[in-house]
Amino acid sequence: MRHISLFVKKSLFYFLFGVFCLNCFAEQTVNLISSEKKYSDNLPENIDFWSDYPSDVLARAIVERMTDSELYSQILMFGWAGAEPSELLYQWVDRGLGSVKVFGWNTDDIYLVAKSISSLQKRSSNNRFNIPLFVATDQEGGWVRHVKGDTLITPGNMAIGASGYPYDSWYSAYYINKEIKALGINLNFAPTVDLYTNHDSQIIGSRSFGEDPEKSGILGAAFAAGSIAAGVIPTVKHFPGHGDTSVDSHGKLPVIDIDYETFKNRELIPFLYLIKEGVPAVMSGHLSFPNIDKSGAPASLSKYFLTDILRNQLNYDGLIITDDMMMVGATAYAGSLSNAFRMAIEAGNDIILSSTTARLNESLWYKNLDLMATDSSFKEAIKQSAYRVIKTKLDYFKGGNAAPLYPNPDTIDQFVPDKEGEKFFLEQACRSISVYKGESVPLKLAENERVLFVGSLFSFFGESKKRYPNGGEFRFSHETGPNETQWVIDNLPGVAKNFDTIVICVSSDRHEKIANSLKALNKKVIVLSLVHPSTIKSLSWVDTILMGYSASEYTLKALLGVLSGEFEPIGTVPFN
């Protein structure tokens, strides 16, 4: 843990190397319109995805030969409800579905995930053009970790922001994506570059690199480059910026009341960094900016945001992917799911995501398919999106570093958990620990001085016992319900009064209330802040607050290392 400073010298090199990787992908995705027009119509009728032609030419030729049903299917992405794909999802794959999404409820058994992905890809290979599926997930690092099992629980973005090293961002992405690549996942909805401008929010919170736009852009670009180096396509999100709201778009449409100048000089900056470096995919967010788009439409359904700003002003030519259309932030505005899908297409999205597998005769299918037959501009929008999807797939799957189409469950143990990643994430966690307030570190106990450790995580108590073998313990659940919270508030002070110092982990609003129950004791209280930085807002009375930004075992080892004096904290709190 003492060799932290050695990584400073390497940061610039790895960032530059990462950007090089990102630009290599960008060069592959250049749209060569002239060659398309010259050659695509002259290709044989029996071409498929694996035919040996330039990607732009082949993508255009496939699109021109597709039926309306095949075109529309190619721009859809569905999740599935259980541990294994449903027969309904397989039927959609038979129809020509372009992409599937792996959610957290699918992934307790990563061997089954690999088996499911292999089965879905084999089914897709039976279609007329033999186009592979995009298989996506949300593996951001930190507490957003949809692929579970033995995958690494990492410190996350705000910990990277606290260290400030592009090196940390590049390698975080590299090891995270190496693991999911082994399962056959080829598209990751990360990095998150939303700014932590609303300090009361737990929607983004530690998923953000921090509140500095320039720094977030640099770290985000390094993350995207590390993802590409690992062999997984990154997706920067949530355009045009989800950080300035405490409203969760899963349940309600967030309204962000800022003017255009603030938006341009703050929210847009991180996205500009990644667009300039050629990021291949952007996720549109269900966020309303009524002072910018007077219609009040979510950005995900707004032609002004996606076409006028993202495409035309920022010159972005990669994929645009919606956030989950089952979220209320999209459907409430559109009035129905079929309307939301139509508006998303018209706005400029290339892939429409739904966490739920639609029925085959769902209105989102037949209404928009009918519209293709009568509205040439709507059909052309879908054709352009299908072209971008297929062109990106061709560049990726033929690029030499793609995730396996048919992952072998028997070999997963070789890659998950990543052994090099385990060492890296501990080192990274050590570089991230920040002193928010106070000077009671290191905690050196005098003779007969008693310390009580209060929290919920096994690794916290394990690490504290190694360093303070005579320390007391008070345990509660990580997800404390109202009844347990009140019980702890009623009983903890009676136990804590018999100790000189209390060290408590805080990772939620309820944990914050528990910590505040100690205020009247007038004891030395040290707070270890985990996951949500907003939970320290009422704890100014405590002696010392150490910021860890996650509940990973690496973070807890690092926090206890700082507390016991094994090394000095060098992280900088990435917000004011």
Buried (B, 14 or more C-beta within 10 A) or exposed (E): BEEBEEBBEEBEEBBEBBBEBBBBBBEBBEBBEEBBEEBBEEBEEEBEBBBEBBBBBBBBBBBEBBEBEBBBBBBBBBBBBEEBBEEBBBBBBBBBBBBBBBBEBBBEBBBBBBBBBBBBBEBBBEBEBBBBBBBBBBBBBBBBBBBBBBBBBBBBBBBBBBBBBBBBBBBBBBBBBBBBBBBBBBBBBBBBBBBBBBBEBBBBBBBBBBBBBEBBBBBBBBBBBBBBBBBBBBBBBBBBBBBBBBBBBBEBBBBBEBEEEBBBEBBBBBBBBBBBBBBBBBBBBBBBBEBBBEEEBBBBBBBBBBBBBBBEEBEBBBBBBBBBBBBBBBBBBBEEBBBBBBBBBBBBBBBBBBBBBBEEEBBBBEBBBEBBEEBEEBBEBBBBBBBBBBBBBBBBBBBEBBBBBEBBBEEBEEBBBBEEBEEBBBBBBBBBBBBBBBEBBBBEBEEEEBBBBBBBBEBBBEBBBEBBEEBBEBEBEBEBEEEBBBEBBEEBBEBBBEBBBBBBBBBBBBBBBBBBBBBEBEBBBBBBBBBBBBBBEBBEEBBBBBBBBBBBBBBBBBBBBBBBEBBBBBBBBBBE
